[in-house]
């Protein structure tokens, strides 16, 4: 019997690949052993210093904001002031332990990744690949650690104060007050919830653990064949192979997390009883929580929908997000969005966009739009100085909201089923990155786009929409920039347009609180500032030359 030629080629490739892989892996480990102490010192001591240094500030300012806000009533404020040290103390412990783990992991893993990335670079001569195998992931690893500390400091300081400012600015709402008479019933419901949910949810977790194990292996092997998921990048293939071997440990950790989550489900019954002002509805949630957990795990494991547990109605009124489309609910809007999109994601490497590409394209769009607005006189360097002193939000909120609106309108005009960005990159449900985080971002964007399409805006109304997004509804600035925009004559349509504008503002405010967002946006601001100073210099030279 003859041996297939394909088998011989794969065998030779494997024989050649194995020693090369071992050599590169050992080289990466050696680089990690040399530079990991520096990386560990930078990340562990840097992040720990940030956490410990900001602890008193977080505690004092949180208490101050709780006392000053109009969102809570007197009794609720007293309760929050008493318990606010607990989450801050937990954040301190998690921050210190997490920084130590991050320092060790990043110090060793990043040099190995950089080594494999260097050897897999396309269009680079062989001698340069070998040279970069020894140099990449060395001092760049240390600089990357400094960047991590800077991003963590931005998140711990600026993102925290952004959230607290939102708490202080909350007004026009009915204060949330503590219902003292409801507390005994809430405590009773929480105890019963723990007694019921902990054993039953533990049984559900143990029943579905083997399913998670084998389905996970099946999915990872399927991704390995189709080059998707963790196997998308060539440099990650060896580590993804290790991921397959370590999958039972991941399943064990998931089992522990699922078991401990039963405590949260049981205690949340007290929250339901408190919100509904009914001990009976809290008890109904105790029963319904089993069905909720069962259905959620079925969705994660791609099992049959539904549950064998009863699910009584524990809410008097099912709350839903405010919708600007009066005839559609939130779930109907999401279903309507996906009806025109393909139902199956094609297993093609070329069709899947990287998160870094989308992130870079977004900030590049903000930079281009900022320069255009600067040239048109819509913004000025005085707005930049006001933003630096936290006196306006045109730069960090208005320009991103303007960029999102520009993307939505361009996508609607082109008939795109997704989002068409300024550099002609199209994001759809097929080629977008996978992950729960992208679901949280993609689906609200789809809903906002659908709402904008339903308004059937005229060109003058679109121009007014741009102004409202840029200035956040500031009447004086909207009137001062004459871009041809006119608000809709229909009051209902105008209210819907301004409501979508506020949602875009809130969406961009959330994005501005994410890690790396502030650092990337500072690069955008520097580019816009450089453009403004250059234009001022050119104008002054022109005026000097034109003077007699």
Backbone torsions as a table, in degrees:
resi	resn	phi	psi	omega
1	UNK	NA	130.7	-178.2
2	UNK	-81.7	143.2	177.9
3	UNK	-83.2	128.4	179.4
4	UNK	-58.1	143.0	179.4
5	UNK	-64.8	-34.6	179.0
6	UNK	-62.9	-36.2	179.2
7	UNK	-65.0	-41.8	179.1
8	UNK	-63.6	-39.8	179.5
9	UNK	-65.5	-41.6	178.3
10	UNK	-66.9	-36.0	179.2
11	UNK	-66.2	-43.7	177.7
12	UNK	-64.2	-38.6	178.5
13	UNK	-64.3	-40.0	179.7
14	UNK	-67.1	-42.2	179.5
15	UNK	-63.0	-37.3	178.9
16	UNK	-76.6	-35.5	-175.0
17	UNK	-71.0	-38.1	-173.3
18	UNK	-61.0	-51.5	178.8
19	UNK	-66.0	-34.6	177.8
20	UNK	-64.2	-43.1	178.7
21	UNK	-62.0	-44.3	179.9
22	UNK	-62.7	-42.5	179.9
23	UNK	-62.3	-46.8	-179.3
24	UNK	-67.0	-37.9	179.7
25	UNK	-65.5	-44.6	178.7
26	UNK	-65.0	-39.6	178.0
27	UNK	-61.0	-43.5	177.8
28	UNK	-63.6	-40.0	178.5
29	UNK	-64.8	-39.1	178.5
30	UNK	-64.0	-45.0	177.6
31	UNK	-62.5	-38.2	177.4
32	UNK	-65.2	-39.9	179.2
33	UNK	-64.7	-32.5	-179.3
34	UNK	-76.1	-44.3	-171.9
35	UNK	-100.0	-12.2	-178.5
36	UNK	-62.5	-34.4	175.9
37	UNK	-59.6	-40.1	177.7
38	UNK	-65.2	-43.6	-179.7
39	UNK	-63.5	-42.4	179.7
40	UNK	-62.6	-43.1	179.8
41	UNK	-62.6	-41.6	-177.7
42	UNK	-66.3	-50.7	-175.1
43	UNK	-73.1	-49.7	-175.6
44	UNK	-63.4	-51.1	-178.2
45	UNK	-74.2	-34.3	178.7
46	UNK	-65.2	-53.1	-179.7
47	UNK	-65.8	-38.7	178.5
48	UNK	-64.2	-39.7	176.6
49	UNK	-62.7	-39.2	178.1
50	UNK	-64.4	-45.3	-177.5
51	UNK	-64.8	-50.0	-177.4
52	UNK	-68.8	-39.1	-179.0
53	UNK	-66.2	-33.9	-178.5
54	UNK	-91.1	-5.4	-177.2
55	UNK	-58.2	-51.1	178.9
56	UNK	-61.8	-38.3	179.5
57	UNK	-64.3	-44.7	178.1
58	UNK	-59.8	-42.2	-177.7
59	UNK	-66.7	-50.4	-176.5
60	UNK	-66.3	-45.1	-176.9
61	UNK	-70.1	-34.1	177.3
62	UNK	-63.5	-44.2	178.6
63	UNK	-64.0	-40.9	179.2
64	UNK	-62.3	-45.3	-178.7
65	UNK	-66.0	-37.5	177.9
66	UNK	-64.9	-38.5	179.9
67	UNK	-69.5	-34.6	-174.1
68	UNK	-90.2	-21.4	-174.9
69	UNK	-70.6	152.2	176.5
70	UNK	-99.2	9.0	-177.2
71	UNK	-79.3	-26.5	-176.6
72	UNK	-118.7	152.3	175.6
73	UNK	-84.0	177.5	-175.6
74	UNK	-60.8	-46.4	-178.1
75	UNK	-67.4	-39.5	178.2
76	UNK	-65.0	-38.3	177.4
77	UNK	-62.5	-42.5	178.9
78	UNK	-62.0	-41.7	179.3
79	UNK	-65.1	-44.6	-178.9
80	UNK	-65.3	-38.3	178.7
81	UNK	-64.6	-34.5	179.7
82	UNK	-71.2	-35.8	-174.4
83	UNK	-99.4	-7.0	-176.4
84	UNK	-63.3	-27.8	176.0
85	UNK	-64.7	-23.6	-176.4
86	UNK	-66.5	-55.1	179.1
87	UNK	-63.6	-31.7	179.0
88	UNK	-68.9	-38.6	176.4
89	UNK	-65.8	-41.6	177.1
90	UNK	-63.0	-40.8	177.6
91	UNK	-61.1	-37.7	178.5
92	UNK	-64.6	-45.4	-180.0
93	UNK	-64.9	-46.9	179.9
94	UNK	-62.9	-39.1	179.9
95	UNK	-64.4	-42.0	-179.3
96	UNK	-68.3	-48.1	-179.6
97	UNK	-66.3	-42.9	-179.8
98	UNK	-64.4	-36.2	178.7
99	UNK	-66.5	-37.5	177.2
100	UNK	-65.0	-44.4	178.8
101	UNK	-65.5	-41.2	178.5
102	UNK	-62.3	-41.3	179.6
103	UNK	-62.6	-43.0	179.2
104	UNK	-68.5	-47.4	-177.5
105	UNK	-64.9	-47.6	-179.2
106	UNK	-65.8	-36.9	-178.9
107	UNK	-63.6	-31.5	-178.4
108	UNK	-98.5	-38.1	-173.8
109	UNK	-75.3	-42.3	-174.7
110	UNK	-61.8	-43.5	176.2
111	UNK	-59.5	-37.1	178.9
112	UNK	-67.1	-43.4	178.2
113	UNK	-62.2	-42.7	-179.8
114	UNK	-65.3	-33.5	178.0
115	UNK	-64.8	-47.7	178.9
116	UNK	-69.5	-33.4	178.0
117	UNK	-67.0	-35.9	179.8
118	UNK	-66.0	-40.6	-177.0
119	UNK	-76.0	-19.1	-178.2
120	UNK	-99.1	8.4	179.4
121	UNK	-68.4	138.9	-179.3
122	UNK	-96.7	145.7	178.2
123	UNK	74.9	17.9	-179.7
124	UNK	-116.1	134.2	178.8
125	UNK	-59.0	156.4	-175.4
126	UNK	-63.2	-41.4	-178.0
127	UNK	-65.8	-32.1	176.2
128	UNK	-71.1	-35.8	175.9
129	UNK	-60.9	-45.6	179.8
130	UNK	-64.1	-40.4	179.3
131	UNK	-63.5	-42.4	-178.4
132	UNK	-73.1	-23.0	173.8
133	UNK	-61.1	-32.8	-179.6
134	UNK	-87.4	-25.4	-174.3
135	UNK	-99.6	-35.6	-178.2
136	UNK	-68.9	141.7	179.4
137	UNK	81.5	17.5	177.7
138	UNK	-101.3	-95.2	178.5
139	UNK	-71.1	-25.9	174.9
140	UNK	-62.7	-26.8	175.9
141	UNK	-66.2	-38.7	179.0
142	UNK	-68.9	-44.2	178.3
143	UNK	-63.9	-36.3	176.0
144	UNK	-63.5	-35.9	176.2
145	UNK	-64.2	-39.0	176.8
146	UNK	-63.3	-38.4	177.5
147	UNK	-64.1	-39.2	178.6
148	UNK	-62.0	-43.1	179.1
149	UNK	-64.3	-41.5	178.3
150	UNK	-62.9	-43.2	178.4
151	UNK	-64.8	-38.5	178.5
152	UNK	-65.9	-38.6	177.5
153	UNK	-65.1	-41.2	176.8
154	UNK	-61.4	-43.1	-179.2
155	UNK	-65.8	-43.0	-176.9
156	UNK	-72.1	-27.5	-176.2
157	UNK	-101.0	-65.5	-172.3
158	UNK	-71.1	-42.1	179.4
159	UNK	-65.6	-37.9	178.5
160	UNK	-62.8	-46.6	-179.2
161	UNK	-68.8	-28.5	175.5
162	UNK	-64.7	-42.7	177.8
163	UNK	-65.5	-42.5	-179.8
164	UNK	-66.7	-36.1	175.9
165	UNK	-62.8	-39.6	176.0
166	UNK	-62.8	-34.8	176.9
167	UNK	-67.4	-40.2	179.6
168	UNK	-69.8	-33.6	-176.1
169	UNK	-83.7	-6.6	-179.2
170	UNK	-66.2	125.9	-179.7
171	UNK	-153.9	167.6	-179.8
172	UNK	76.7	9.3	178.6
173	UNK	-113.6	155.6	175.6
174	UNK	-72.8	126.7	-177.7
175	UNK	-59.8	141.5	176.5
176	UNK	-82.6	116.3	-175.6
177	UNK	-112.2	150.1	178.8
178	UNK	-79.2	125.1	178.5
179	UNK	-90.5	95.0	-174.0
180	UNK	-63.4	-39.6	-177.3
181	UNK	-68.3	-18.2	-178.1
182	UNK	-89.0	-10.1	-174.9
183	UNK	-62.4	-43.6	178.8
184	UNK	-58.9	-42.9	178.0
185	UNK	-64.4	-37.1	178.6
186	UNK	-64.6	-41.2	178.6
187	UNK	-64.2	-42.4	178.2
188	UNK	-62.0	-45.1	-179.5
189	UNK	-64.3	-39.2	179.2
190	UNK	-63.5	-41.2	179.1
191	UNK	-63.7	-47.5	178.6
192	UNK	-63.6	-37.3	178.6
193	UNK	-62.4	-41.4	177.9
194	UNK	-66.5	-41.8	-179.1
195	UNK	-64.8	-32.5	-178.3
196	UNK	-89.3	-47.6	-171.3
197	UNK	-72.8	-37.9	-176.0
198	UNK	-60.0	-52.3	-179.6
199	UNK	-68.5	-40.6	-176.4
200	UNK	-70.7	-43.5	178.8
201	UNK	-66.3	-34.9	175.8
202	UNK	-61.8	-41.6	177.3
203	UNK	-64.1	-40.5	177.7
204	UNK	-62.5	-42.1	179.8
205	UNK	-63.8	-45.9	180.0
206	UNK	-64.3	-35.3	178.8
207	UNK	-66.1	-36.4	-174.9
208	UNK	-96.2	-2.1	178.5
209	UNK	-61.7	-47.8	177.5
210	UNK	-61.4	-34.5	178.3
211	UNK	-63.8	-43.6	177.6
212	UNK	-62.4	-39.2	-179.0
213	UNK	-62.1	-52.7	-174.9
214	UNK	-76.3	-36.0	176.6
215	UNK	-67.3	-35.7	176.7
216	UNK	-64.9	-45.2	176.6
217	UNK	-60.8	-42.2	-179.7
218	UNK	-62.6	-42.4	-179.5
219	UNK	-68.0	-41.2	-179.9
220	UNK	-64.9	-41.5	178.1
221	UNK	-67.7	-37.5	176.4
222	UNK	-63.6	-41.0	176.3
223	UNK	-65.6	-35.3	178.5
224	UNK	-63.8	-40.4	179.0
225	UNK	-71.2	-41.4	-177.3
226	UNK	-91.4	-0.5	179.5
227	UNK	55.7	57.4	176.8
228	UNK	-125.5	175.8	174.9
229	UNK	57.7	-129.2	-178.7
230	UNK	-68.4	-12.0	-179.6
231	UNK	-98.4	11.6	-178.0
232	UNK	-65.8	-44.1	179.3
233	UNK	-90.1	135.7	179.2
234	UNK	-60.3	-37.3	-177.0
235	UNK	-65.9	-22.3	-176.1
236	UNK	-93.2	-4.1	-176.7
237	UNK	-60.0	-46.3	179.0
238	UNK	-60.6	-41.4	-179.1
239	UNK	-72.0	-31.8	176.0
240	UNK	-68.0	-32.5	174.1
241	UNK	-63.5	-41.3	175.1
242	UNK	-63.6	-34.6	177.7
243	UNK	-59.7	-37.4	177.5
244	UNK	-64.2	-42.3	-178.8
245	UNK	-68.3	-34.2	-177.4
246	UNK	-91.4	5.8	-177.9
247	UNK	-59.2	-37.2	176.9
248	UNK	-58.9	-34.4	177.4
249	UNK	-66.6	-39.6	177.3
250	UNK	-62.3	-40.9	178.7
251	UNK	-63.8	-39.6	178.3
252	UNK	-63.2	-43.7	177.6
253	UNK	-64.0	-40.5	177.6
254	UNK	-62.8	-36.2	177.5
255	UNK	-64.3	-42.6	178.5
256	UNK	-64.8	-41.9	179.1
257	UNK	-63.6	-43.8	178.4
258	UNK	-61.9	-38.0	179.2
259	UNK	-67.3	-45.4	-180.0
260	UNK	-69.2	-25.2	178.5
261	UNK	-66.2	-20.1	178.4
262	UNK	-61.6	-30.3	175.6
263	UNK	-64.7	-40.8	177.9
264	UNK	-64.7	-40.9	177.7
265	UNK	-62.9	-41.7	-179.6
266	UNK	-66.5	-42.8	-179.0
267	UNK	-70.6	-28.2	-179.1
268	UNK	-66.3	-18.0	175.8
269	UNK	-60.9	-33.2	176.8
270	UNK	-66.3	-36.6	178.0
271	UNK	-64.3	-43.3	179.0
272	UNK	-63.7	-43.8	179.1
273	UNK	-62.3	-37.1	179.2
274	UNK	-70.0	-45.2	-178.3
275	UNK	-65.9	-39.4	-177.5
276	UNK	-87.8	-6.1	-179.7
277	UNK	56.5	41.0	-176.1
278	UNK	-153.8	120.3	176.1
279	UNK	-67.3	-33.2	-179.8
280	UNK	-61.7	-42.4	-179.3
281	UNK	-70.3	-28.9	172.9
282	UNK	-64.8	-39.8	176.5
283	UNK	-66.9	-36.2	176.7
284	UNK	-64.1	-35.3	177.3
285	UNK	-66.6	-36.1	178.0
286	UNK	-54.9	-40.9	178.8
287	UNK	-73.9	-43.9	-176.5
288	UNK	-69.2	-25.5	-177.8
289	UNK	-63.3	-30.2	177.2
290	UNK	-64.5	-43.3	177.7
291	UNK	-66.4	-39.5	179.5
292	UNK	-61.7	-46.3	179.7
293	UNK	-65.4	-40.8	-179.9
294	UNK	-63.7	-44.7	179.8
295	UNK	-67.3	-37.4	179.8
296	UNK	-64.6	-44.9	178.3
297	UNK	-67.8	-32.3	175.4
298	UNK	-63.2	-40.2	177.5
299	UNK	-65.0	-41.6	179.9
300	UNK	-65.0	-35.3	-177.0
301	UNK	-95.0	4.2	-179.8
302	UNK	57.3	44.4	176.1
303	UNK	-96.2	-178.8	-178.7
304	UNK	-64.0	138.5	-179.0
305	UNK	-68.0	157.0	178.7
306	UNK	97.0	-178.4	-178.4
307	UNK	-151.8	154.2	177.3
308	UNK	-84.2	-8.1	179.0
309	UNK	-88.7	147.7	177.6
310	UNK	-70.3	153.3	179.3
311	UNK	-133.5	81.2	178.9
312	UNK	-69.6	158.1	179.8
313	UNK	-80.6	117.1	-176.5
314	UNK	-107.0	-1.7	176.2
315	UNK	-110.9	134.5	177.1
316	UNK	-67.3	-39.7	176.1
317	UNK	-133.2	127.8	179.4
318	UNK	-75.9	116.4	-177.9
319	UNK	-77.3	145.1	177.4
320	UNK	-141.4	154.0	179.7
321	UNK	-65.9	146.0	179.3
322	UNK	-61.0	127.2	-178.2
323	UNK	-115.5	138.9	178.6
324	UNK	-88.8	-6.9	174.7
325	UNK	-99.2	107.5	-167.8
326	UNK	-68.5	-20.5	-173.9
327	UNK	-101.3	0.5	-176.9
328	UNK	-127.2	138.6	170.7
329	UNK	-85.6	176.2	-175.8
330	UNK	-64.4	-45.9	-178.9
331	UNK	-66.1	-36.8	178.0
332	UNK	-65.2	-36.7	178.8
333	UNK	-64.4	-44.0	-179.7
334	UNK	-63.2	-41.7	178.9
335	UNK	-65.3	-38.8	179.2
336	UNK	-65.0	-31.4	-179.3
337	UNK	-67.4	-40.5	-172.1
338	UNK	-88.0	-1.9	-177.9
339	UNK	-68.7	-30.4	-179.0
340	UNK	-92.9	4.2	-178.2
341	UNK	-106.3	153.2	178.1
342	UNK	-60.1	145.7	-176.9
343	UNK	-87.4	-17.7	-176.3
344	UNK	-119.3	131.6	176.1
345	UNK	-81.8	122.6	-178.5
346	UNK	-73.8	135.8	-177.8
347	UNK	-79.6	60.4	-179.3
348	UNK	-116.0	133.1	-179.4
349	UNK	-66.1	-38.6	-172.5
350	UNK	-69.5	-23.4	-174.3
351	UNK	-89.0	-10.4	-176.2
352	UNK	-95.7	122.0	179.1
353	UNK	-82.6	145.5	175.5
354	UNK	-84.7	148.2	179.0
355	UNK	-61.4	-36.1	-179.7
356	UNK	-64.3	-35.2	179.1
357	UNK	-64.7	-44.2	179.6
358	UNK	-66.1	-42.5	-179.6
359	UNK	-63.0	-44.7	178.6
360	UNK	-63.8	-40.7	-179.9
361	UNK	-65.0	-37.1	179.0
362	UNK	-64.4	-47.8	-178.5
363	UNK	-70.2	-31.8	175.3
364	UNK	-66.2	-37.5	176.4
365	UNK	-64.8	-40.0	177.0
366	UNK	-62.3	-40.5	179.5
367	UNK	-65.3	-46.7	-179.7
368	UNK	-62.9	-43.3	-179.8
369	UNK	-66.3	-39.6	178.2
370	UNK	-61.2	-41.2	178.0
371	UNK	-66.3	-39.9	178.3
372	UNK	-64.5	-43.1	179.2
373	UNK	-65.6	-34.1	177.7
374	UNK	-66.2	-41.4	178.8
375	UNK	-69.1	-32.7	180.0
376	UNK	-80.7	-6.5	180.0
377	UNK	82.7	8.9	179.4
378	UNK	-71.8	-31.9	175.8
379	UNK	-131.3	164.5	179.9
380	UNK	-143.2	173.8	179.3
381	UNK	-65.1	-24.9	176.4
382	UNK	-66.1	-31.1	174.7
383	UNK	-67.5	-35.3	177.4
384	UNK	-64.0	-44.1	178.4
385	UNK	-65.8	-38.0	177.7
386	UNK	-65.3	-37.6	178.3
387	UNK	-66.2	-39.1	179.5
388	UNK	-64.4	-26.9	177.3
389	UNK	-98.6	16.5	175.8
390	UNK	59.1	36.1	179.6
391	UNK	-100.7	-13.0	171.7
392	UNK	-152.0	167.7	-177.2
393	UNK	-121.5	26.3	-177.5
394	UNK	-66.4	-40.0	-174.4
395	UNK	-78.2	-46.6	-174.6
396	UNK	-86.7	-18.4	179.9
397	UNK	-118.7	-46.4	-174.3
398	UNK	-65.5	-48.2	-178.8
399	UNK	-65.0	-46.0	174.6
400	UNK	-59.5	-39.5	177.4
401	UNK	-64.1	-39.3	175.5
402	UNK	-60.7	-42.8	-180.0
403	UNK	-64.7	-41.2	177.8
404	UNK	-64.2	-44.1	179.4
405	UNK	-62.8	-40.3	177.5
406	UNK	-61.1	-40.7	177.7
407	UNK	-65.6	-42.7	-179.4
408	UNK	-63.6	-47.1	-178.3
409	UNK	-66.3	-39.0	177.9
410	UNK	-64.0	-39.7	179.9
411	UNK	-66.7	-39.7	179.2
412	UNK	-66.5	-43.6	-178.8
413	UNK	-66.2	-35.5	-179.3
414	UNK	-82.8	-8.9	-178.9
415	UNK	76.2	21.2	-179.3
416	UNK	-70.6	141.4	177.1
417	UNK	-80.1	-10.9	178.2
418	UNK	-122.5	-123.4	-178.0
419	UNK	-133.0	125.4	-179.9
420	UNK	-104.0	114.4	-176.8
421	UNK	-87.3	175.0	-173.0
422	UNK	-64.2	-30.9	178.7
423	UNK	-92.6	23.2	175.8
424	UNK	65.4	20.2	171.4
425	UNK	-83.5	124.4	-178.7
426	UNK	-105.5	127.4	179.3
427	UNK	-108.2	123.3	177.7
428	UNK	-128.4	177.1	177.7
429	UNK	-69.0	-14.6	-179.2
430	UNK	-85.6	-44.5	-173.6
431	UNK	-102.0	1.2	179.8
432	UNK	-72.6	156.4	177.8
433	UNK	-63.8	149.5	178.9
434	UNK	-85.2	160.3	177.5
435	UNK	131.8	151.4	-179.1
436	UNK	-64.5	-35.3	-179.8
437	UNK	-62.0	-39.0	179.7
438	UNK	-72.9	-27.5	173.4
439	UNK	-64.3	-41.4	-179.3
440	UNK	-65.3	-28.7	-180.0
441	UNK	-90.2	-37.9	-171.6
442	UNK	-73.3	-45.0	-174.6
443	UNK	-67.7	-42.8	174.0
444	UNK	-60.9	-35.6	176.9
445	UNK	-64.0	-40.2	177.9
446	UNK	-63.2	-39.7	-179.6
447	UNK	-66.3	-43.9	178.8
448	UNK	-62.8	-41.4	178.3
449	UNK	-62.1	-41.6	179.2
450	UNK	-65.2	-36.5	178.1
451	UNK	-67.1	-40.2	178.7
452	UNK	-65.6	-40.2	179.2
453	UNK	-62.7	-37.3	-176.8
454	UNK	-69.4	-19.1	-179.0
455	UNK	-77.2	-20.5	-179.3
456	UNK	50.8	59.4	-174.3
457	UNK	-72.1	143.3	170.5
458	UNK	-80.7	169.9	-177.2
459	UNK	-62.9	-41.9	179.7
460	UNK	-66.3	-33.9	177.9
461	UNK	-70.7	-36.1	175.4
462	UNK	-62.9	-41.5	178.6
463	UNK	-64.3	-38.1	174.9
464	UNK	-65.7	-37.7	177.7
465	UNK	-59.1	-43.0	178.3
466	UNK	-59.0	-46.7	-178.3
467	UNK	-62.8	-42.5	-177.9
468	UNK	-65.3	-39.0	177.9
469	UNK	-67.9	-39.0	-176.4
470	UNK	-68.8	-44.8	-173.8
471	UNK	-97.3	1.4	177.2
472	UNK	64.3	31.1	178.6
473	UNK	84.3	7.2	177.9
474	UNK	-67.2	111.8	-172.2
475	UNK	-62.9	-40.2	-177.2
476	UNK	-65.0	-43.8	-179.7
477	UNK	-71.3	-34.9	178.3
478	UNK	-63.6	-41.2	179.2
479	UNK	-71.5	-30.8	-175.2
480	UNK	-73.5	-31.4	-179.1
481	UNK	-91.0	108.5	-178.3
482	UNK	-92.6	86.4	177.7
483	UNK	-103.9	8.7	-179.3
484	UNK	91.1	4.5	-178.3
485	UNK	-80.9	134.5	179.5
486	UNK	-128.4	130.5	179.7
487	UNK	-66.9	153.1	178.3
488	UNK	-60.7	143.9	178.2
489	UNK	-72.9	-29.8	177.9
490	UNK	-73.9	121.8	-176.5
491	UNK	-64.4	-36.4	179.6
492	UNK	-66.3	-44.7	179.5
493	UNK	-63.7	-39.8	179.0
494	UNK	-65.7	-40.4	178.2
495	UNK	-63.3	-40.1	177.7
496	UNK	-64.9	-42.5	179.4
497	UNK	-61.6	-46.7	-179.1
498	UNK	-69.4	-30.1	175.5
499	UNK	-66.3	-42.0	176.3
500	UNK	-64.1	-38.3	177.4
501	UNK	-59.7	-42.2	178.2
502	UNK	-66.6	-35.5	176.8
503	UNK	-65.9	-39.8	175.9
504	UNK	-63.2	-40.1	177.2
505	UNK	-61.3	-45.5	178.4
506	UNK	-65.2	-37.8	178.1
507	UNK	-62.6	-43.5	179.6
508	UNK	-70.6	-32.2	175.4
509	UNK	-63.2	-40.0	176.8
510	UNK	-64.3	-43.1	178.5
511	UNK	-62.3	-36.1	-178.1
512	UNK	-67.2	-16.6	179.7
513	UNK	-90.3	-7.0	-178.2
514	UNK	-72.7	150.6	174.8
515	UNK	-59.7	147.0	-177.4
516	UNK	75.0	-15.5	-175.6
517	UNK	-66.3	-43.4	-177.2
518	UNK	-67.0	-41.3	179.4
519	UNK	-63.1	-44.1	-179.8
520	UNK	-66.8	-36.6	-178.1
521	UNK	-73.7	-27.5	174.4
522	UNK	-63.7	-34.4	175.7
523	UNK	-64.9	-39.0	177.2
524	UNK	-64.6	-44.0	-179.2
525	UNK	-63.4	-40.5	178.4
526	UNK	-61.9	-41.0	178.3
527	UNK	-64.6	-42.3	178.7
528	UNK	-65.9	-41.3	179.1
529	UNK	-64.0	-40.4	177.7
530	UNK	-63.0	-40.3	177.6
531	UNK	-63.4	-42.0	-180.0
532	UNK	-66.2	-41.9	179.8
533	UNK	-68.0	-36.2	177.2
534	UNK	-65.4	-40.8	179.7
535	UNK	-66.6	-36.7	177.0
536	UNK	-66.1	-40.2	178.5
537	UNK	-64.9	-39.7	178.9
538	UNK	-66.1	-41.2	179.4
539	UNK	-64.8	-40.0	180.0
540	UNK	-67.2	-37.9	176.9
541	UNK	-65.4	-38.3	179.8
542	UNK	-65.8	-42.3	179.8
543	UNK	-66.9	-36.3	178.8
544	UNK	-66.8	-39.9	179.5
545	UNK	-71.2	-31.1	-178.7
546	UNK	-81.4	-15.7	-179.5
547	UNK	-70.4	142.5	-178.8
548	UNK	-71.1	NA	NA
